[in-house]
Amino acid sequence: MIVSLMQGMPRKLLPVPLVLLLHREAAKDAEPSVLRHENAVLRRRLVGPVRYEPSDRFWFAALSD
């Protein structure tokens, strides 16, 4: 009985990490799209052009690599 439980357990638990991995990959793919849309919505609310400060430009340059 214990042997049959030990043999059946990996078959039941194996799909769980695969599902989590696929979910994580899908979330990573969706995040930039969500942030771009949020950025577009926020820009529509501004009256004038966006003015970046030097510290903002530093962060954009550091994150672009």
mmJSON file of the N, C-alpha and C atoms, coordinates in Angstrom:
{"data_MODEL":{"atom_site":{
"group_PDB":["ATOM","ATOM","ATOM","ATOM","ATOM","ATOM","ATOM","ATOM","ATOM","ATOM","ATOM","ATOM","ATOM","ATOM","ATOM","ATOM","ATOM","ATOM","ATOM","ATOM","ATOM","ATOM","ATOM","ATOM","ATOM","ATOM","ATOM","ATOM","ATOM","ATOM","ATOM","ATOM","ATOM","ATOM","ATOM","ATOM","ATOM","ATOM","ATOM","ATOM","ATOM","ATOM","ATOM","ATOM","ATOM","ATOM","ATOM","ATOM","ATOM","ATOM","ATOM","ATOM","ATOM","ATOM","ATOM","ATOM","ATOM","ATOM","ATOM","ATOM","ATOM","ATOM","ATOM","ATOM","ATOM","ATOM","ATOM","ATOM","ATOM","ATOM","ATOM","ATOM","ATOM","ATOM","ATOM","ATOM","ATOM","ATOM","ATOM","ATOM","ATOM","ATOM","ATOM","ATOM","ATOM","ATOM","ATOM","ATOM","ATOM","ATOM","ATOM","ATOM","ATOM","ATOM","ATOM","ATOM","ATOM","ATOM","ATOM","ATOM","ATOM","ATOM","ATOM","ATOM","ATOM","ATOM","ATOM","ATOM","ATOM","ATOM","ATOM","ATOM","ATOM","ATOM","ATOM","ATOM","ATOM","ATOM","ATOM","ATOM","ATOM","ATOM","ATOM","ATOM","ATOM","ATOM","ATOM","ATOM","ATOM","ATOM","ATOM","ATOM","ATOM","ATOM","ATOM","ATOM","ATOM","ATOM","ATOM","ATOM","ATOM","ATOM","ATOM","ATOM","ATOM","ATOM","ATOM","ATOM","ATOM","ATOM","ATOM","ATOM","ATOM","ATOM","ATOM","ATOM","ATOM","ATOM","ATOM","ATOM","ATOM","ATOM","ATOM","ATOM","ATOM","ATOM","ATOM","ATOM","ATOM","ATOM","ATOM","ATOM","ATOM","ATOM","ATOM","ATOM","ATOM","ATOM","ATOM","ATOM","ATOM","ATOM","ATOM","ATOM","ATOM","ATOM","ATOM","ATOM","ATOM","ATOM","ATOM","ATOM","ATOM","ATOM","ATOM"],
"id":[1,2,3,4,5,6,7,8,9,10,11,12,13,14,15,16,17,18,19,20,21,22,23,24,25,26,27,28,29,30,31,32,33,34,35,36,37,38,39,40,41,42,43,44,45,46,47,48,49,50,51,52,53,54,55,56,57,58,59,60,61,62,63,64,65,66,67,68,69,70,71,72,73,74,75,76,77,78,79,80,81,82,83,84,85,86,87,88,89,90,91,92,93,94,95,96,97,98,99,100,101,102,103,104,105,106,107,108,109,110,111,112,113,114,115,116,117,118,119,120,121,122,123,124,125,126,127,128,129,130,131,132,133,134,135,136,137,138,139,140,141,142,143,144,145,146,147,148,149,150,151,152,153,154,155,156,157,158,159,160,161,162,163,164,165,166,167,168,169,170,171,172,173,174,175,176,177,178,179,180,181,182,183,184,185,186,187,188,189,190,191,192,193,194,195],
"type_symbol":["N","C","C","N","C","C","N","C","C","N","C","C","N","C","C","N","C","C","N","C","C","N","C","C","N","C","C","N","C","C","N","C","C","N","C","C","N","C","C","N","C","C","N","C","C","N","C","C","N","C","C","N","C","C","N","C","C","N","C","C","N","C","C","N","C","C","N","C","C","N","C","C","N","C","C","N","C","C","N","C","C","N","C","C","N","C","C","N","C","C","N","C","C","N","C","C","N","C","C","N","C","C","N","C","C","N","C","C","N","C","C","N","C","C","N","C","C","N","C","C","N","C","C","N","C","C","N","C","C","N","C","C","N","C","C","N","C","C","N","C","C","N","C","C","N","C","C","N","C","C","N","C","C","N","C","C","N","C","C","N","C","C","N","C","C","N","C","C","N","C","C","N","C","C","N","C","C","N","C","C","N","C","C","N","C","C","N","C","C","N","C","C","N","C","C"],
"label_atom_id":["N","CA","C","N","CA","C","N","CA","C","N","CA","C","N","CA","C","N","CA","C","N","CA","C","N","CA","C","N","CA","C","N","CA","C","N","CA","C","N","CA","C","N","CA","C","N","CA","C","N","CA","C","N","CA","C","N","CA","C","N","CA","C","N","CA","C","N","CA","C","N","CA","C","N","CA","C","N","CA","C","N","CA","C","N","CA","C","N","CA","C","N","CA","C","N","CA","C","N","CA","C","N","CA","C","N","CA","C","N","CA","C","N","CA","C","N","CA","C","N","CA","C","N","CA","C","N","CA","C","N","CA","C","N","CA","C","N","CA","C","N","CA","C","N","CA","C","N","CA","C","N","CA","C","N","CA","C","N","CA","C","N","CA","C","N","CA","C","N","CA","C","N","CA","C","N","CA","C","N","CA","C","N","CA","C","N","CA","C","N","CA","C","N","CA","C","N","CA","C","N","CA","C","N","CA","C","N","CA","C","N","CA","C","N","CA","C","N","CA","C","N","CA","C","N","CA","C"],
"label_alt_id":[null,null,null,null,null,null,null,null,null,null,null,null,null,null,null,null,null,null,null,null,null,null,null,null,null,null,null,null,null,null,null,null,null,null,null,null,null,null,null,null,null,null,null,null,null,null,null,null,null,null,null,null,null,null,null,null,null,null,null,null,null,null,null,null,null,null,null,null,null,null,null,null,null,null,null,null,null,null,null,null,null,null,null,null,null,null,null,null,null,null,null,null,null,null,null,null,null,null,null,null,null,null,null,null,null,null,null,null,null,null,null,null,null,null,null,null,null,null,null,null,null,null,null,null,null,null,null,null,null,null,null,null,null,null,null,null,null,null,null,null,null,null,null,null,null,null,null,null,null,null,null,null,null,null,null,null,null,null,null,null,null,null,null,null,null,null,null,null,null,null,null,null,null,null,null,null,null,null,null,null,null,null,null,null,null,null,null,null,null,null,null,null,null,null,null],
"label_comp_id":["MET","MET","MET","ILE","ILE","ILE","VAL","VAL","VAL","SER","SER","SER","LEU","LEU","LEU","MET","MET","MET","GLN","GLN","GLN","GLY","GLY","GLY","MET","MET","MET","PRO","PRO","PRO","ARG","ARG","ARG","LYS","LYS","LYS","LEU","LEU","LEU","LEU","LEU","LEU","PRO","PRO","PRO","VAL","VAL","VAL","PRO","PRO","PRO","LEU","LEU","LEU","VAL","VAL","VAL","LEU","LEU","LEU","LEU","LEU","LEU","LEU","LEU","LEU","HIS","HIS","HIS","ARG","ARG","ARG","GLU","GLU","GLU","ALA","ALA","ALA","ALA","ALA","ALA","LYS","LYS","LYS","ASP","ASP","ASP","ALA","ALA","ALA","GLU","GLU","GLU","PRO","PRO","PRO","SER","SER","SER","VAL","VAL","VAL","LEU","LEU","LEU","ARG","ARG","ARG","HIS","HIS","HIS","GLU","GLU","GLU","ASN","ASN","ASN","ALA","ALA","ALA","VAL","VAL","VAL","LEU","LEU","LEU","ARG","ARG","ARG","ARG","ARG","ARG","ARG","ARG","ARG","LEU","LEU","LEU","VAL","VAL","VAL","GLY","GLY","GLY","PRO","PRO","PRO","VAL","VAL","VAL","ARG","ARG","ARG","TYR","TYR","TYR","GLU","GLU","GLU","PRO","PRO","PRO","SER","SER","SER","ASP","ASP","ASP","ARG","ARG","ARG","PHE","PHE","PHE","TRP","TRP","TRP","PHE","PHE","PHE","ALA","ALA","ALA","ALA","ALA","ALA","LEU","LEU","LEU","SER","SER","SER","ASP","ASP","ASP"],
"label_asym_id":["A","A","A","A","A","A","A","A","A","A","A","A","A","A","A","A","A","A","A","A","A","A","A","A","A","A","A","A","A","A","A","A","A","A","A","A","A","A","A","A","A","A","A","A","A","A","A","A","A","A","A","A","A","A","A","A","A","A","A","A","A","A","A","A","A","A","A","A","A","A","A","A","A","A","A","A","A","A","A","A","A","A","A","A","A","A","A","A","A","A","A","A","A","A","A","A","A","A","A","A","A","A","A","A","A","A","A","A","A","A","A","A","A","A","A","A","A","A","A","A","A","A","A","A","A","A","A","A","A","A","A","A","A","A","A","A","A","A","A","A","A","A","A","A","A","A","A","A","A","A","A","A","A","A","A","A","A","A","A","A","A","A","A","A","A","A","A","A","A","A","A","A","A","A","A","A","A","A","A","A","A","A","A","A","A","A","A","A","A","A","A","A","A","A","A"],
"label_entity_id":["1","1","1","1","1","1","1","1","1","1","1","1","1","1","1","1","1","1","1","1","1","1","1","1","1","1","1","1","1","1","1","1","1","1","1","1","1","1","1","1","1","1","1","1","1","1","1","1","1","1","1","1","1","1","1","1","1","1","1","1","1","1","1","1","1","1","1","1","1","1","1","1","1","1","1","1","1","1","1","1","1","1","1","1","1","1","1","1","1","1","1","1","1","1","1","1","1","1","1","1","1","1","1","1","1","1","1","1","1","1","1","1","1","1","1","1","1","1","1","1","1","1","1","1","1","1","1","1","1","1","1","1","1","1","1","1","1","1","1","1","1","1","1","1","1","1","1","1","1","1","1","1","1","1","1","1","1","1","1","1","1","1","1","1","1","1","1","1","1","1","1","1","1","1","1","1","1","1","1","1","1","1","1","1","1","1","1","1","1","1","1","1","1","1","1"],
"label_seq_id":[1,1,1,2,2,2,3,3,3,4,4,4,5,5,5,6,6,6,7,7,7,8,8,8,9,9,9,10,10,10,11,11,11,12,12,12,13,13,13,14,14,14,15,15,15,16,16,16,17,17,17,18,18,18,19,19,19,20,20,20,21,21,21,22,22,22,23,23,23,24,24,24,25,25,25,26,26,26,27,27,27,28,28,28,29,29,29,30,30,30,31,31,31,32,32,32,33,33,33,34,34,34,35,35,35,36,36,36,37,37,37,38,38,38,39,39,39,40,40,40,41,41,41,42,42,42,43,43,43,44,44,44,45,45,45,46,46,46,47,47,47,48,48,48,49,49,49,50,50,50,51,51,51,52,52,52,53,53,53,54,54,54,55,55,55,56,56,56,57,57,57,58,58,58,59,59,59,60,60,60,61,61,61,62,62,62,63,63,63,64,64,64,65,65,65],
"pdbx_PDB_ins_code":[null,null,null,null,null,null,null,null,null,null,null,null,null,null,null,null,null,null,null,null,null,null,null,null,null,null,null,null,null,null,null,null,null,null,null,null,null,null,null,null,null,null,null,null,null,null,null,null,null,null,null,null,null,null,null,null,null,null,null,null,null,null,null,null,null,null,null,null,null,null,null,null,null,null,null,null,null,null,null,null,null,null,null,null,null,null,null,null,null,null,null,null,null,null,null,null,null,null,null,null,null,null,null,null,null,null,null,null,null,null,null,null,null,null,null,null,null,null,null,null,null,null,null,null,null,null,null,null,null,null,null,null,null,null,null,null,null,null,null,null,null,null,null,null,null,null,null,null,null,null,null,null,null,null,null,null,null,null,null,null,null,null,null,null,null,null,null,null,null,null,null,null,null,null,null,null,null,null,null,null,null,null,null,null,null,null,null,null,null,null,null,null,null,null,null],
"Cartn_x":[0.821,0.0,0.861,1.88,2.748,3.481,3.883,4.585,3.665,2.423,1.496,1.213,1.167,0.996,2.21,3.412,4.621,4.75,4.231,4.295,3.253,2.098,1.03,1.186,1.922,2.053,2.752,3.882,4.519,3.626,2.824,1.932,0.879,0.463,-0.542,0.091,1.316,1.958,2.741,3.082,3.87,3.182,1.901,1.284,1.237,1.29,1.18,2.31,3.597,4.652,4.564,4.128,3.993,2.942,1.839,0.783,1.284,1.995,2.537,3.559,4.387,5.377,4.703,3.7,2.989,2.258,1.673,0.986,1.974,3.142,4.163,4.637,4.833,5.257,4.182,2.926,1.829,1.733,1.944,1.889,3.029,4.222,5.347,5.079,4.405,4.089,3.011,2.082,0.966,1.337,2.293,2.617,3.034,3.927,4.274,3.074,2.18,0.993,0.1,-0.063,-0.89,-0.257,1.051,1.73,1.684,1.807,1.699,0.311,-0.706,-2.077,-2.299,-1.806,-1.949,-1.235,-0.061,0.684,-0.096,-0.703,-1.489,-2.688,-3.348,-4.503,-4.073,-2.974,-2.499,-2.043,-1.444,-1.015,-2.214,-3.319,-4.515,-5.056,-4.794,-5.307,-4.454,-3.229,-2.344,-2.753,-2.564,-2.901,-1.738,-0.531,0.639,1.532,2.692,3.627,4.22,4.683,5.296,6.686,6.995,8.317,9.029,10.1,10.88,11.992,12.207,13.315,14.569,15.745,16.983,16.98,16.391,16.35,15.466,14.39,13.552,14.333,15.078,15.876,16.933,17.508,18.489,17.864,16.665,15.999,15.624,15.157,14.824,16.072,17.19,18.433,18.921,18.814,19.272,18.396,17.101,16.193,16.162,16.663,16.597,17.61,18.632,19.647,19.25],
"Cartn_y":[-1.199,0.0,1.258,1.288,2.465,2.647,1.536,1.613,2.182,1.746,2.267,3.755,4.198,5.62,6.424,5.876,6.567,6.638,5.633,5.645,6.594,6.694,7.526,8.993,9.298,10.682,11.574,11.164,12.057,12.343,11.385,11.614,12.664,12.724,13.708,15.081,15.11,16.375,16.984,16.208,16.717,17.841,17.781,18.887,20.21,20.176,21.406,22.382,21.967,22.926,23.412,22.561,22.981,24.072,23.911,24.923,26.23,26.144,27.352,28.034,27.238,27.803,28.493,27.856,28.459,29.732,29.711,30.899,32.042,31.722,32.732,33.342,32.509,33.009,33.888,33.493,34.293,35.632,35.622,36.871,37.795,37.217,38.045,38.637,37.901,38.409,39.481,39.36,40.298,41.596,41.544,42.728,43.938,43.813,45.002,45.59,44.737,45.236,46.035,45.53,46.231,47.572,47.583,48.834,49.835,49.368,50.285,50.904,50.08,50.598,51.606,51.288,52.211,53.528,53.448,54.643,55.471,54.819,55.534,56.235,55.558,56.16,57.379,57.269,58.395,59.562,59.287,60.366,61.12,60.428,61.102,62.114,61.882,62.78,64.032,64.013,65.177,66.234,67.492,68.597,68.879,68.946,69.287,68.073,68.316,67.209,66.719,65.502,64.915,65.504,65.95,66.509,65.592,64.96,64.073,64.851,64.569,65.155,64.325,64.862,64.093,62.748,62.703,61.429,60.409,60.876,59.976,59.41,60.279,59.836,58.828,59.026,58.079,56.698,56.633,55.347,54.677,55.462,54.885,54.304,55.001,54.515,53.256,53.23,52.061,50.841,51.046,49.918,49.439,50.23,49.846,48.779,48.585,47.561,46.202],
"Cartn_z":[0.0,0.0,0.0,0.84,0.894,-0.435,-1.038,-2.319,-3.391,-3.408,-4.42,-4.2,-2.953,-2.676,-3.144,-2.912,-3.319,-4.841,-5.539,-6.997,-7.593,-6.974,-7.501,-7.161,-6.108,-5.664,-6.693,-7.279,-8.263,-9.47,-9.884,-11.015,-10.691,-9.452,-9.056,-8.809,-8.325,-7.977,-9.134,-10.149,-11.257,-12.016,-12.315,-13.059,-12.286,-10.979,-10.19,-10.506,-10.459,-10.797,-12.241,-13.165,-14.546,-14.691,-13.987,-14.035,-13.434,-12.332,-11.705,-12.607,-13.274,-14.183,-15.359,-15.943,-17.067,-16.636,-15.455,-14.937,-14.731,-14.199,-13.95,-15.272,-16.299,-17.608,-18.228,-18.099,-18.653,-17.934,-16.625,-15.862,-16.277,-16.536,-16.971,-18.347,-19.209,-20.543,-20.489,-19.57,-19.501,-18.791,-17.902,-17.103,-17.938,-18.927,-19.728,-20.465,-20.946,-21.647,-20.703,-19.51,-18.523,-18.166,-17.972,-17.621,-18.77,-20.024,-21.161,-21.24,-21.01,-21.051,-19.924,-18.734,-17.605,-17.898,-18.505,-18.865,-19.889,-20.875,-21.891,-21.261,-20.332,-19.656,-18.847,-18.135,-17.323,-18.196,-19.334,-20.237,-20.815,-21.046,-21.561,-20.554,-19.274,-18.241,-18.091,-18.635,-18.535,-19.548,-19.182,-20.076,-21.024,-20.496,-21.304,-21.514,-22.104,-22.317,-20.995,-21.011,-19.823,-19.658,-18.457,-18.18,-17.188,-17.666,-16.816,-16.147,-14.885,-14.143,-14.396,-14.088,-14.297,-13.561,-12.377,-11.649,-12.38,-13.028,-13.817,-14.996,-15.672,-16.816,-16.377,-15.192,-14.657,-14.498,-13.901,-13.681,-14.996,-15.967,-17.27,-17.929,-17.842,-18.433,-17.721,-16.411,-15.649,-15.922,-16.084,-16.296,-17.748,-18.673,-20.077,-20.433,-19.632,-19.951,-19.536],
"occupancy":[1.0,1.0,1.0,1.0,1.0,1.0,1.0,1.0,1.0,1.0,1.0,1.0,1.0,1.0,1.0,1.0,1.0,1.0,1.0,1.0,1.0,1.0,1.0,1.0,1.0,1.0,1.0,1.0,1.0,1.0,1.0,1.0,1.0,1.0,1.0,1.0,1.0,1.0,1.0,1.0,1.0,1.0,1.0,1.0,1.0,1.0,1.0,1.0,1.0,1.0,1.0,1.0,1.0,1.0,1.0,1.0,1.0,1.0,1.0,1.0,1.0,1.0,1.0,1.0,1.0,1.0,1.0,1.0,1.0,1.0,1.0,1.0,1.0,1.0,1.0,1.0,1.0,1.0,1.0,1.0,1.0,1.0,1.0,1.0,1.0,1.0,1.0,1.0,1.0,1.0,1.0,1.0,1.0,1.0,1.0,1.0,1.0,1.0,1.0,1.0,1.0,1.0,1.0,1.0,1.0,1.0,1.0,1.0,1.0,1.0,1.0,1.0,1.0,1.0,1.0,1.0,1.0,1.0,1.0,1.0,1.0,1.0,1.0,1.0,1.0,1.0,1.0,1.0,1.0,1.0,1.0,1.0,1.0,1.0,1.0,1.0,1.0,1.0,1.0,1.0,1.0,1.0,1.0,1.0,1.0,1.0,1.0,1.0,1.0,1.0,1.0,1.0,1.0,1.0,1.0,1.0,1.0,1.0,1.0,1.0,1.0,1.0,1.0,1.0,1.0,1.0,1.0,1.0,1.0,1.0,1.0,1.0,1.0,1.0,1.0,1.0,1.0,1.0,1.0,1.0,1.0,1.0,1.0,1.0,1.0,1.0,1.0,1.0,1.0,1.0,1.0,1.0,1.0,1.0,1.0],
"B_iso_or_equiv":[0.0,0.0,0.0,0.0,0.0,0.0,0.0,0.0,0.0,0.0,0.0,0.0,0.0,0.0,0.0,0.0,0.0,0.0,0.0,0.0,0.0,0.0,0.0,0.0,0.0,0.0,0.0,0.0,0.0,0.0,0.0,0.0,0.0,0.0,0.0,0.0,0.0,0.0,0.0,0.0,0.0,0.0,0.0,0.0,0.0,0.0,0.0,0.0,0.0,0.0,0.0,0.0,0.0,0.0,0.0,0.0,0.0,0.0,0.0,0.0,0.0,0.0,0.0,0.0,0.0,0.0,0.0,0.0,0.0,0.0,0.0,0.0,0.0,0.0,0.0,0.0,0.0,0.0,0.0,0.0,0.0,0.0,0.0,0.0,0.0,0.0,0.0,0.0,0.0,0.0,0.0,0.0,0.0,0.0,0.0,0.0,0.0,0.0,0.0,0.0,0.0,0.0,0.0,0.0,0.0,0.0,0.0,0.0,0.0,0.0,0.0,0.0,0.0,0.0,0.0,0.0,0.0,0.0,0.0,0.0,0.0,0.0,0.0,0.0,0.0,0.0,0.0,0.0,0.0,0.0,0.0,0.0,0.0,0.0,0.0,0.0,0.0,0.0,0.0,0.0,0.0,0.0,0.0,0.0,0.0,0.0,0.0,0.0,0.0,0.0,0.0,0.0,0.0,0.0,0.0,0.0,0.0,0.0,0.0,0.0,0.0,0.0,0.0,0.0,0.0,0.0,0.0,0.0,0.0,0.0,0.0,0.0,0.0,0.0,0.0,0.0,0.0,0.0,0.0,0.0,0.0,0.0,0.0,0.0,0.0,0.0,0.0,0.0,0.0,0.0,0.0,0.0,0.0,0.0,0.0],
"pdbx_formal_charge":[null,null,null,null,null,null,null,null,null,null,null,null,null,null,null,null,null,null,null,null,null,null,null,null,null,null,null,null,null,null,null,null,null,null,null,null,null,null,null,null,null,null,null,null,null,null,null,null,null,null,null,null,null,null,null,null,null,null,null,null,null,null,null,null,null,null,null,null,null,null,null,null,null,null,null,null,null,null,null,null,null,null,null,null,null,null,null,null,null,null,null,null,null,null,null,null,null,null,null,null,null,null,null,null,null,null,null,null,null,null,null,null,null,null,null,null,null,null,null,null,null,null,null,null,null,null,null,null,null,null,null,null,null,null,null,null,null,null,null,null,null,null,null,null,null,null,null,null,null,null,null,null,null,null,null,null,null,null,null,null,null,null,null,null,null,null,null,null,null,null,null,null,null,null,null,null,null,null,null,null,null,null,null,null,null,null,null,null,null,null,null,null,null,null,null],
"auth_seq_id":[1,1,1,2,2,2,3,3,3,4,4,4,5,5,5,6,6,6,7,7,7,8,8,8,9,9,9,10,10,10,11,11,11,12,12,12,13,13,13,14,14,14,15,15,15,16,16,16,17,17,17,18,18,18,19,19,19,20,20,20,21,21,21,22,22,22,23,23,23,24,24,24,25,25,25,26,26,26,27,27,27,28,28,28,29,29,29,30,30,30,31,31,31,32,32,32,33,33,33,34,34,34,35,35,35,36,36,36,37,37,37,38,38,38,39,39,39,40,40,40,41,41,41,42,42,42,43,43,43,44,44,44,45,45,45,46,46,46,47,47,47,48,48,48,49,49,49,50,50,50,51,51,51,52,52,52,53,53,53,54,54,54,55,55,55,56,56,56,57,57,57,58,58,58,59,59,59,60,60,60,61,61,61,62,62,62,63,63,63,64,64,64,65,65,65],
"auth_comp_id":["MET","MET","MET","ILE","ILE","ILE","VAL","VAL","VAL","SER","SER","SER","LEU","LEU","LEU","MET","MET","MET","GLN","GLN","GLN","GLY","GLY","GLY","MET","MET","MET","PRO","PRO","PRO","ARG","ARG","ARG","LYS","LYS","LYS","LEU","LEU","LEU","LEU","LEU","LEU","PRO","PRO","PRO","VAL","VAL","VAL","PRO","PRO","PRO","LEU","LEU","LEU","VAL","VAL","VAL","LEU","LEU","LEU","LEU","LEU","LEU","LEU","LEU","LEU","HIS","HIS","HIS","ARG","ARG","ARG","GLU","GLU","GLU","ALA","ALA","ALA","ALA","ALA","ALA","LYS","LYS","LYS","ASP","ASP","ASP","ALA","ALA","ALA","GLU","GLU","GLU","PRO","PRO","PRO","SER","SER","SER","VAL","VAL","VAL","LEU","LEU","LEU","ARG","ARG","ARG","HIS","HIS","HIS","GLU","GLU","GLU","ASN","ASN","ASN","ALA","ALA","ALA","VAL","VAL","VAL","LEU","LEU","LEU","ARG","ARG","ARG","ARG","ARG","ARG","ARG","ARG","ARG","LEU","LEU","LEU","VAL","VAL","VAL","GLY","GLY","GLY","PRO","PRO","PRO","VAL","VAL","VAL","ARG","ARG","ARG","TYR","TYR","TYR","GLU","GLU","GLU","PRO","PRO","PRO","SER","SER","SER","ASP","ASP","ASP","ARG","ARG","ARG","PHE","PHE","PHE","TRP","TRP","TRP","PHE","PHE","PHE","ALA","ALA","ALA","ALA","ALA","ALA","LEU","LEU","LEU","SER","SER","SER","ASP","ASP","ASP"],
"auth_asym_id":["A","A","A","A","A","A","A","A","A","A","A","A","A","A","A","A","A","A","A","A","A","A","A","A","A","A","A","A","A","A","A","A","A","A","A","A","A","A","A","A","A","A","A","A","A","A","A","A","A","A","A","A","A","A","A","A","A","A","A","A","A","A","A","A","A","A","A","A","A","A","A","A","A","A","A","A","A","A","A","A","A","A","A","A","A","A","A","A","A","A","A","A","A","A","A","A","A","A","A","A","A","A","A","A","A","A","A","A","A","A","A","A","A","A","A","A","A","A","A","A","A","A","A","A","A","A","A","A","A","A","A","A","A","A","A","A","A","A","A","A","A","A","A","A","A","A","A","A","A","A","A","A","A","A","A","A","A","A","A","A","A","A","A","A","A","A","A","A","A","A","A","A","A","A","A","A","A","A","A","A","A","A","A","A","A","A","A","A","A","A","A","A","A","A","A"],
"auth_atom_id":["N","CA","C","N","CA","C","N","CA","C","N","CA","C","N","CA","C","N","CA","C","N","CA","C","N","CA","C","N","CA","C","N","CA","C","N","CA","C","N","CA","C","N","CA","C","N","CA","C","N","CA","C","N","CA","C","N","CA","C","N","CA","C","N","CA","C","N","CA","C","N","CA","C","N","CA","C","N","CA","C","N","CA","C","N","CA","C","N","CA","C","N","CA","C","N","CA","C","N","CA","C","N","CA","C","N","CA","C","N","CA","C","N","CA","C","N","CA","C","N","CA","C","N","CA","C","N","CA","C","N","CA","C","N","CA","C","N","CA","C","N","CA","C","N","CA","C","N","CA","C","N","CA","C","N","CA","C","N","CA","C","N","CA","C","N","CA","C","N","CA","C","N","CA","C","N","CA","C","N","CA","C","N","CA","C","N","CA","C","N","CA","C","N","CA","C","N","CA","C","N","CA","C","N","CA","C","N","CA","C","N","CA","C","N","CA","C","N","CA","C","N","CA","C","N","CA","C"],
"pdbx_PDB_model_num":[1,1,1,1,1,1,1,1,1,1,1,1,1,1,1,1,1,1,1,1,1,1,1,1,1,1,1,1,1,1,1,1,1,1,1,1,1,1,1,1,1,1,1,1,1,1,1,1,1,1,1,1,1,1,1,1,1,1,1,1,1,1,1,1,1,1,1,1,1,1,1,1,1,1,1,1,1,1,1,1,1,1,1,1,1,1,1,1,1,1,1,1,1,1,1,1,1,1,1,1,1,1,1,1,1,1,1,1,1,1,1,1,1,1,1,1,1,1,1,1,1,1,1,1,1,1,1,1,1,1,1,1,1,1,1,1,1,1,1,1,1,1,1,1,1,1,1,1,1,1,1,1,1,1,1,1,1,1,1,1,1,1,1,1,1,1,1,1,1,1,1,1,1,1,1,1,1,1,1,1,1,1,1,1,1,1,1,1,1,1,1,1,1,1,1]
}}}
